[in-house]
Amino acid sequence: MNSDDLGLFDCVIRAGSISRAALDLGSDQSTVSRRISHLETELGVRLLHRSGRGVTPTEHGRHLLEYATAVANLLQQASADLRSRGGSGPAALSIGAQPTIARVSFGALAHALQGRFPGTRLRFVEALGSQILDRLAGGELDFAVMYLPEQIGQLQFDPLLKEGVHLVVPPGHALQGGAFEVARLGGVPLILPSTHHGLRRLVEALGVRHGFKPDIALECDGSISLTKRLVMQGCGCTVLPLAAVNEDLAAGRLRALRVTGPEIWRTVGLVQGRNRQVPTGLWEVLQIVRAQIERLVESGGWPDTALSGSDAADVAGQAAPAA
């Protein structure tokens, strides 16, 4: 016996006859009659008095009808409750991103998510890629917007966009022009984070692929702001996405040359754990996030990017490794 059996029995009692119940259910009379007989056989009691005028419940049938009504009400309550919860979104939501991505996207995401889910407690976390992966694995984050990790592991990565890479130099640097061939990076003293950082791994991977050894003039594990300050003070150059320096470029504090060559892209996507409890309404949240990211790319709010799968991205190159 299951909820469908109880629903059918309830319908028969309310209709007053098996033939009318069959019409209400969109079934045929023989099927409804057979299912009632199976139910009586399973329970070992007679549930209906049958006559030429229709059917009425026996004493056992009246008891079963009480249960059938209670189950139907409970199912309706469950459906209404879950739909209500889904509409109001998750009670709390934790989203991670690396510094540049956080700087570009968190404002737009906050406005969109607060507008759709005003009752949700929203928490943004800015951290390095390795820290984000640890927090995803530990269940501290519901999902992240981040550069493609070297090792996916038990994570699900959904690509959103591809982002160009730029050589960032002081305003008076001898290098001129708006582009810089990737193979020439080996001749530029660079300020980069230590080896665990995605940018360092990216430059080293480009060196292996394009035949140069990075010239690390200085390691800096501080913020991007500190790295940019060191470049401004002539301590070396660095490699960053355009979004990290566009305000400095406009103010004349730095210059940026687009690193060119095959496969000079970093892939950004949505990352979430595969084996964890999914917050209520997460699917809609992810659609909102995707829509906001696409809007940023298309409006120019996230500079030097192309949506994954777009013609611009496909022509310019494929995703660079690990970031």
ROZA-304274 format. One record per residue: x negated, y negated, z negated of N, C-alpha, C in turn; residue in one letter. Coordinates in pm, whole numbers, padded with zeros to 5 digits, always signed. Layout:
<sites>
XYZXYZXYZA ...
</sites>
This chain:
<sites>
-00085+00119+00000+00000+00000+00000-00088-00124+00000M -00054-00221+00084-00130-00345+00088-00034-00463+00100N -00089-00582+00113-00005-00702+00117+00086-00704+00240S +00040-00645+00351+00126-00638+00470+00249-00552+00443D +00229-00440+00373+00342-00353+00339+00442-00427+00250D +00389-00501+00152+00477-00576+00063+00551-00685+00138L +00482-00750+00230+00547-00854+00310+00658-00798+00396G +00634-00682+00455+00737-00618+00537+00858-00580+00452L +00831-00523+00334+00941-00483+00245+01023-00606+00203F +00956-00714+00170+01024-00838+00132+01113-00887+00247D +01060-00881+00369+01136-00926+00486+01262-00841+00506C +01250-00709+00487+01365-00619+00504+01474-00652+00402V +01435-00675+00278+01533-00705+00174+01603-00837+00204I +01527-00938+00243+01586-01069+00271+01675-01065+00395R +01637-00985+00494+01718-00975+00616+01845-00894+00593A +01841-00800+00500+01958-00718+00470+01977-00601+00563G +01891-00588+00661+01898-00471+00750+01764-00455+00819S +01734-00331+00856+01607-00303+00922+01604-00363+01062I +01718-00363+01130+01721-00418+01266+01695-00568+01267S +01756-00642+01173+01732-00787+01166+01589-00816+01122R +01537-00736+01029+01398-00753+00987+01302-00731+01103A +01332-00631+01187+01247-00605+01303+01243-00725+01396A +01359-00790+01416+01363-00910+01500+01280-01022+01438L +01295-01042+01307+01220-01147+01238+01069-01123+01246D +01030-00997+01240+00887-00961+01240+00829-00949+01380L +00915-00954+01481+00867-00936+01618+00824-00793+01644G +00887-00699+01575+00853-00558+01589+00976-00482+01637S +00964-00351+01646+01080-00271+01683+01134-00200+01559D +01261-00163+01566+01330-00107+01450+01267+00023+01401Q +01225+00108+01493+01168+00237+01453+01037+00218+01376S +00957+00119+01416+00830+00094+01346+00855+00047+01204T +00950-00046+01188+00981-00097+01054+01036+00015+00967V +01127+00095+01022+01185+00206+00946+01078+00306+00904S +00986+00336+00996+00880+00432+00966+00788+00379+00855R +00757+00250+00858+00668+00195+00756+00736+00194+00619R +00865+00168+00616+00937+00174+00488+00937+00318+00435I +00958+00414+00522+00957+00555+00481+00820+00595+00428S +00713+00549+00495+00577+00578+00447+00553+00517+00310H +00607+00396+00289+00590+00329+00160+00663+00408+00051L +00783+00455+00080+00858+00535-00018+00785+00666-00048E +00729+00727+00056+00655+00853+00035+00532+00828-00051T +00461+00720-00023+00339+00689-00099+00370+00664-00246E +00479+00591-00273+00514+00557-00411+00594+00668-00480L +00652+00758-00402+00727+00870-00459+00862+00832-00513G +00920+00723-00466+01052+00678-00511+01130+00624-00391V +01263+00623-00404+01346+00562-00300+01355+00412-00327R +01332+00335-00224+01330+00189-00239+01457+00123-00187L +01527+00187-00093+01643+00125-00029+01764+00218-00031L +01882+00156-00048+02008+00224-00019+02043+00188+00125H +02059+00287+00209+02089+00264+00350+02237+00294+00375R +02301+00207+00452+02442+00228+00490+02465+00166+00626S +02585+00183+00679+02615+00126+00809+02617-00026+00806G +02629-00084+00689+02631-00230+00677+02493-00290+00656R +02392-00205+00639+02257-00256+00619+02186-00184+00506G +02098-00256+00438+02020-00197+00329+02026-00287+00207V +02020-00224+00090+02008-00296-00037+01901-00225-00120T +01832-00298-00209+01725-00235-00286+01780-00147-00398P +01713-00037-00419+01740+00045-00537+01679-00024-00658T +01695+00038-00775+01631-00021-00894+01480-00028-00875E +01421+00080-00820+01277+00077-00792+01245-00030-00687H +01333-00045-00590+01312-00146-00487+01313-00287-00543G +01402-00313-00642+01406-00445-00705+01277-00474-00780R +01223-00371-00847+01095-00390-00916+00983-00420-00816H +00983-00346-00706+00878-00369-00606+00892-00508-00543L +01018-00553-00527+01040-00685-00469+00980-00795-00557L +00987-00776-00689+00926-00874-00780+00776-00883-00755E +00713-00766-00741+00569-00766-00712+00541-00827-00575Y +00624-00793-00477+00603-00846-00342+00613-00998-00341A +00710-01052-00415+00726-01197-00423+00607-01262-00492T +00561-01198-00600+00446-01252-00674+00320-01253-00587A +00298-01144-00514+00180-01135-00427+00188-01240-00317V +00306-01258-00256+00323-01357-00150+00293-01498-00202A +00344-01528-00323+00318-01660-00382+00170-01680-00410N +00104-01574-00460-00038-01583-00491-00120-01607-00364L -00085-01538-00256-00157-01557-00131-00138-01698-00077L -00017-01752-00090+00008-01889-00047-00073-01988-00129Q -00080-01965-00260-00158-02053-00347-00306-02047-00311Q -00356-01925-00285-00497-01910-00249-00527-01983-00119A -00438-01969-00021-00458-02035+00108-00458-02186+00092S -00361-02239+00017-00352-02383-00004-00473-02436-00080A -00516-02360-00181-00631-02403-00261-00758-02410-00177D -00782-02306-00099-00904-02302-00019-00902-02409+00089L -00787-02432+00150-00778-02538+00251-00801-02675+00188R -00747-02693+00068-00767-02819-00003-00913-02840-00037S -00977-02734-00086-01119-02744-00120-01203-02770+00004R -01169-02701+00113-01243-02721+00237-01231-02864+00286G -01110-02923+00272-01090-03059+00318-01165-03160+00235G -01184-03133+00106-01253-03229+00019-01403-03211+00024S -01450-03105+00088-01594-03083+00102-01655-03021-00022G -01786-03000-00021-01854-02939-00135-01854-03033-00255P -01856-02975-00374-01863-03056-00496-01995-03132-00502A -02103-03066-00458-02236-03129-00457-02311-03081-00334A -02400-03165-00286-02474-03133-00164-02616-03188-00177L -02716-03102-00159-02857-03143-00166-02921-03124-00029S -02977-03232+00025-03035-03232+00159-03180-03278+00150I -03270-03202+00212-03411-03238+00211-03459-03285+00348G -03568-03361+00348-03631-03404+00473-03772-03452+00443A -03859-03441+00543-03993-03497+00532-03985-03649+00542Q -04089-03723+00496-04078-03868+00480-04028-03945+00601P -04087-03923+00719-04044-04000+00836-03900-03968+00873T -03863-03841+00868-03726-03801+00901-03629-03861+00800I -03667-03860+00673-03581-03917+00569-03561-04066+00594A -03668-04135+00627-03661-04279+00650-03568-04313+00766R -03572-04234+00871-03492-04262+00990-03346-04221+00972V -03322-04108+00906-03189-04047+00912-03104-04059+00786S -03164-04073+00669-03086-04062+00546-02977-04169+00534F -03004-04290+00580-02903-04396+00573-02778-04360+00651G -02798-04318+00777-02684-04281+00862-02610-04161+00805A -02685-04063+00753-02620-03944+00696-02540-03979+00571L -02594-04069+00489-02523-04109+00367-02389-04173+00402A -02390-04267+00496-02265-04335+00533-02163-04235+00588H -02207-04146+00676-02115-04052+00739-02058-03952+00639A -02144-03896+00554-02099-03794+00459-02015-03853+00347L -02052-03972+00298-01971-04036+00195-01834-04076+00249Q -01831-04117+00376-01703-04153+00436-01611-04034+00452G -01667-03918+00486-01585-03799+00508-01555-03725+00378R -01652-03722+00287-01637-03647+00161-01665-03738+00042F -01576-03831+00011-01603-03927-00097-01619-03862-00234P -01564-03742-00251-01575-03676-00381-01700-03592-00399G -01781-03582-00296-01902-03498-00302-02018-03574-00365T -02086-03511-00459-02205-03569-00520-02324-03542-00426R -02375-03647-00364-02476-03634-00260-02615-03658-00318L -02709-03570-00285-02847-03582-00334-02943-03565-00217R -03028-03667-00194-03130-03661-00091-03266-03635-00156F -03345-03550-00093-03478-03516-00143-03579-03539-00032V -03676-03626-00057-03787-03648+00037-03909-03573-00015E -03967-03489+00069-04082-03408+00025-04159-03360+00147A -04277-03306+00121-04356-03246+00228-04290-03116+00275L -04329-03072+00394-04267-02953+00452-04278-02831+00363G -04396-02806+00306-04415-02688+00222-04327-02694+00097S -04311-02814+00042-04226-02831-00076-04079-02807-00042Q -04038-02855+00076-03900-02834+00118-03871-02686+00137I -03965-02614+00198-03946-02470+00220-03933-02397+00087L -04014-02436-00011-04006-02374-00144-03869-02401-00207D -03820-02522-00192-03692-02558-00254-03575-02492-00182R -03588-02475-00052-03486-02400+00021-03483-02254-00027L -03602-02195-00040-03611-02056-00083-03557-02039-00225A -03579-02141-00310-03533-02134-00448-03388-02175-00468G -03321-02214-00360-03181-02252-00371-03158-02393-00422G -03265-02475-00432-03249-02613-00480-03190-02704-00373E -03208-02668-00247-03155-02746-00135-03053-02663-00058L -02947-02728-00013-02848-02658+00070-02899-02644+00213D -02967-02747+00262-03030-02740+00394-03126-02857+00406F -03203-02859+00513-03299-02966+00535-03302-03004+00682A -03340-03129+00708-03371-03174+00843-03523-03188+00846V -03591-03103+00924-03736-03102+00915-03800-03052+01044M -03932-03070+01052-04008-03020+01165-04015-02868+01160Y -04021-02808+01277-04025-02662+01288-04140-02605+01205L -04110-02521+01106-04217-02462+01024-04297-02359+01103P -04421-02337+01061-04502-02233+01125-04441-02095+01104E -04394-02071+00984-04335-01942+00950-04188-01963+00911Q -04096-01904+00988-03954-01919+00960-03912-01833+00840I -03966-01710+00833-03930-01621+00723-03781-01593+00719G -03721-01611+00601-03578-01586+00582-03495-01711+00605Q -03547-01802+00686-03477-01927+00713-03411-01924+00850L -03308-02003+00863-03241-02020+00992-03275-02160+01042Q -03332-02170+01163-03373-02298+01219-03289-02327+01343F -03220-02440+01341-03134-02480+01453-03190-02609+01513D -03255-02604+01631-03321-02722+01688-03223-02836+01715P -03268-02958+01686-03190-03078+01711-03253-03166+01818L -03383-03191+01805-03448-03286+01895-03597-03256+01906L -03660-03323+02001-03805-03316+02018-03860-03458+02008K -03972-03471+01937-04028-03602+01905-04171-03611+01955E -04204-03724+02016-04339-03745+02065-04440-03770+01954G -04568-03763+01989-04678-03782+01895-04760-03903+01941V -04803-03987+01846-04875-04110+01880-05006-04122+01803H -05107-04171+01872-05233-04208+01808-05218-04351+01758L -05233-04370+01628-05211-04501+01566-05347-04562+01534V -05370-04685+01583-05500-04751+01569-05481-04892+01515V -05588-04954+01462-05579-05093+01416-05554-05187+01534P -05503-05307+01508-05470-05399+01617-05588-05431+01709P -05708-05444+01654-05823-05482+01736-05904-05367+01789G -05851-05247+01786-05927-05129+01829-05960-05135+01977H -06073-05074+02013-06119-05078+02153-06028-05002+02248A -05960-04901+02200-05869-04825+02287-05754-04914+02333L -05729-04911+02462-05624-04994+02520-05523-04906+02593Q -05411-04968+02631-05309-04896+02705-05203-04836+02614G -05102-04776+02677-04992-04720+02601-04994-04570+02591G -05093-04505+02656-05100-04358+02655-05242-04313+02626A -05254-04191+02575-05386-04138+02539-05384-03987+02564F -05474-03940+02649-05478-03798+02683-05519-03716+02561E -05445-03608+02536-05464-03529+02416-05606-03474+02404V -05669-03438+02515-05803-03379+02510-05907-03477+02458A -05877-03607+02458-05972-03709+02411-05962-03733+02261R -05870-03666+02194-05853-03689+02050-05978-03653+01971L -06056-03558+02023-06177-03517+01951-06279-03628+01934G -06269-03734+02014-06364-03845+02005-06316-03959+01918G -06207-03941+01846-06150-04048+01764-06157-04009+01617V -06223-04090+01532-06225-04061+01388-06083-04072+01330P -06037-03965+01269-05898-03960+01224-05886-03958+01072L -05782-04023+01024-05741-04014+00884-05620-03921+00880I -05637-03806+00818-05531-03706+00815-05518-03645+00676L -05405-03586+00646-05391-03514+00519-05480-03390+00518P -05488-03326+00403-05566-03202+00393-05493-03089+00465S -05555-02973+00468-05516-02867+00562-05376-02811+00542T -05313-02830+00425-05180-02771+00404-05070-02853+00469H -05101-02972+00514-05000-03065+00565-04969-03038+00712H -04843-03058+00752-04801-03030+00888-04873-03110+00994G -04899-03239+00968-04969-03321+01068-05110-03271+01092L -05178-03233+00986-05315-03180+01000-05311-03051+01082R -05218-02964+01051-05207-02839+01126-05172-02865+01272R -05090-02964+01296-05054-02998+01434-05177-03041+01513L -05256-03132+01456-05376-03180+01527-05474-03066+01549V -05493-02981+01450-05585-02869+01466-05534-02771+01572E -05403-02748+01577-05347-02660+01679-05365-02720+01818A -05348-02852+01829-05371-02918+01958-05517-02906+01999L -05609-02914+01901-05751-02899+01930-05783-02762+01987G -05725-02659+01927-05747-02523+01977-05692-02509+02118V -05576-02563+02140-05510-02547+02269-05579-02628+02379R -05629-02746+02345-05682-02836+02449-05833-02853+02443H -05900-02772+02361-06045-02766+02366-06120-02879+02300G -06075-02926+02185-06152-03028+02112-06149-02996+01963F -06248-03048+01892-06254-03033+01747-06220-03167+01684K -06118-03173+01599-06081-03301+01538-06195-03360+01455P -06213-03490+01467-06313-03563+01389-06241-03624+01268D -06249-03554+01154-06178-03599+01035-06268-03697+00960I -06239-03825+00974-06318-03928+00908-06284-03939+00760A -06159-03908+00727-06112-03927+00590-05987-03844+00569L -05980-03776+00455-05858-03705+00419-05778-03790+00322E -05648-03799+00348-05561-03878+00262-05434-03800+00235C -05415-03758+00110-05295-03684+00072-05193-03773+00004D -05208-03903+00023-05110-03996-00031-04992-04012+00063G -04920-04120+00048-04802-04146+00130-04843-04189+00270S -04747-04188+00361-04771-04240+00495-04807-04388+00488I -04747-04460+00395-04779-04603+00378-04927-04623+00347S -04984-04536+00262-05126-04547+00230-05212-04516+00352L -05175-04412+00426-05250-04379+00547-05249-04495+00645T -05134-04557+00664-05125-04671+00755-05209-04788+00704K -05210-04809+00573-05291-04917+00516-05438-04894+00544R -05484-04770+00532-05624-04738+00562-05657-04763+00708L -05562-04733+00797-05584-04761+00939-05592-04912+00962V -05503-04988+00901-05506-05134+00914-05639-05192+00868M -05699-05128+00767-05825-05178+00712-05946-05125+00786Q -05924-05055+00898-06033-05011+00983-06107-04888+00935G -06044-04806+00851-06111-04686+00799-06102-04568+00895C -06027-04581+01002-06009-04474+01099-05875-04489+01167G -05838-04389+01244-05708-04386+01312-05627-04268+01258C -05505-04257+01299-05425-04143+01255-05327-04101+01364T -05257-03993+01339-05156-03942+01432-05023-03937+01358V -04923-04006+01415-04792-04015+01351-04683-04023+01457L -04560-03994+01419-04448-04020+01511-04422-04170+01518P -04364-04213+01628-04340-04356+01648-04248-04413+01541L -04154-04334+01494-04060-04382+01393-04128-04423+01264A -04247-04369+01239-04320-04401+01115-04389-04536+01122A -04405-04590+01243-04486-04712+01258-04417-04821+01338V -04294-04802+01382-04235-04901+01474-04224-05039+01413N -04197-05051+01283-04192-05182+01219-04330-05246+01215E -04433-05165+01192-04570-05217+01190-04612-05262+01330D -04567-05192+01432-04598-05231+01569-04534-05366+01601L -04409-05382+01561-04338-05507+01588-04403-05625+01518A -04460-05599+01399-04526-05705+01323-04671-05727+01364A -04723-05642+01454-04861-05657+01499-04964-05603+01403G -04920-05524+01305-05016-05471+01207-05088-05347+01260R -05027-05277+01355-05085-05156+01412-05054-05150+01561L -05125-05062+01632-05091-05028+01770-05077-04877+01781R -04998-04832+01877-04975-04689+01894-04987-04652+02041A -05059-04542+02068-05075-04489+02203-05009-04352+02208L -04920-04334+02303-04850-04205+02317-04950-04097+02358R -04960-03990+02278-05048-03878+02312-04980-03798+02423V -05049-03784+02536-04990-03720+02653-05060-03589+02685T -04990-03505+02758-05041-03374+02796-04931-03272+02782G -04953-03151+02827-04850-03047+02816-04822-03009+02671P -04697-02988+02641-04654-02937+02510-04689-03030+02394E -04676-03160+02415-04703-03255+02307-04570-03304+02251I -04502-03216+02186-04376-03248+02120-04371-03178+01985W -04298-03238+01892-04267-03172+01766-04116-03149+01763R -04077-03031+01724-03934-02997+01721-03877-03022+01582T -03766-03093+01577-03695-03121+01452-03562-03045+01455V -03527-02985+01343-03402-02911+01340-03342-02901+01201G -03227-02837+01194-03160-02807+01067-03211-02674+01016L -03251-02670+00891-03305-02548+00832-03223-02513+00709V -03184-02386+00700-03113-02339+00581-03149-02194+00554Q -03133-02152+00431-03162-02015+00394-03056-01921+00450G -03098-01798+00480-03004-01699+00534-02928-01627+00423R -02994-01605+00311-02935-01520+00206-02906-01601+00081N -02810-01692+00091-02771-01771-00026-02624-01806-00014R -02566-01843-00128-02426-01881-00128-02406-02009-00050Q -02310-02010+00041-02285-02125+00127-02187-02219+00057V -02222-02347+00040-02129-02441-00024-02001-02456+00058P -01892-02485-00011-01765-02508+00056-01778-02621+00157T -01729-02599+00278-01729-02705+00379-01862-02731+00445G -01961-02641+00426-02095-02668+00481-02092-02674+00634L -02009-02592+00697-02005-02593+00843-01970-02733+00894W -01869-02796+00834-01831-02931+00879-01942-03031+00846E -02006-03015+00731-02118-03102+00696-02226-03097+00803V -02263-02977+00846-02368-02961+00946-02328-03023+01080L -02200-03015+01114-02154-03078+01239-02166-03230+01230Q -02136-03285+01113-02150-03429+01093-02296-03470+01103I -02384-03393+01040-02527-03423+01045-02577-03418+01189V -02539-03314+01260-02581-03302+01400-02533-03422+01482R -02408-03461+01464-02353-03574+01539-02427-03703+01508A -02462-03724+01381-02533-03846+01344-02675-03848+01401Q -02742-03733+01399-02877-03725+01457-02870-03752+01607I -02774-03693+01674-02759-03716+01818-02734-03864+01846E -02654-03929+01762-02626-04071+01780-02753-04155+01761R -02834-04119+01664-02960-04191+01643-03052-04179+01765L -03061-04059+01820-03147-04037+01937-03096-04116+02056V -02966-04105+02082-02909-04168+02202-02908-04320+02193E -02901-04375+02071-02899-04520+02053-03038-04581+02045S -03142-04497+02037-03277-04548+02020-03315-04570+01875G -03226-04535+01783-03257-04551+01641-03365-04457+01594G -03387-04349+01667-03498-04257+01640-03586-04260+01765W -03688-04345+01767-03762-04371+01892-03846-04254+01940P -03869-04252+02071-03952-04151+02138-03907-04009+02105D -03778-03988+02116-03722-03854+02094-03628-03819+02209T -03601-03692+02223-03503-03642+02320-03431-03525+02256A -03303-03516+02279-03226-03405+02224-03276-03273+02280L -03279-03171+02198-03324-03040+02243-03237-02991+02358S -03302-02945+02464-03228-02897+02579-03195-03004+02680G -03225-03133+02648-03196-03239+02743-03298-03239+02855S -03265-03303+02967-03356-03310+03080-03484-03382+03043D -03472-03489+02960-03591-03566+02922-03689-03480+02846A -03639-03401+02753-03727-03315+02674-03788-03207+02761A -03708-03150+02850-03758-03041+02933-03865-03088+03029D -03852-03210+03080-03951-03262+03173-04080-03299+03100V -04066-03360+02981-04184-03410+02911-04267-03300+02850A -04206-03191+02810-04286-03083+02751-04207-02999+02655G -04271-02897+02603-04208-02807+02509-04250-02843+02368Q -04192-02774+02271-04218-02806+02131-04362-02775+02093A -04424-02869+02023-04557-02843+01968-04541-02751+01848A -04646-02678+01811-04634-02586+01699-04629-02660+01567P -04587-02588+01467-04591-02623+01327-04603-02769+01295A -04518-02816+01212-04530-02953+01166-04490-02962+01022A 
</sites>
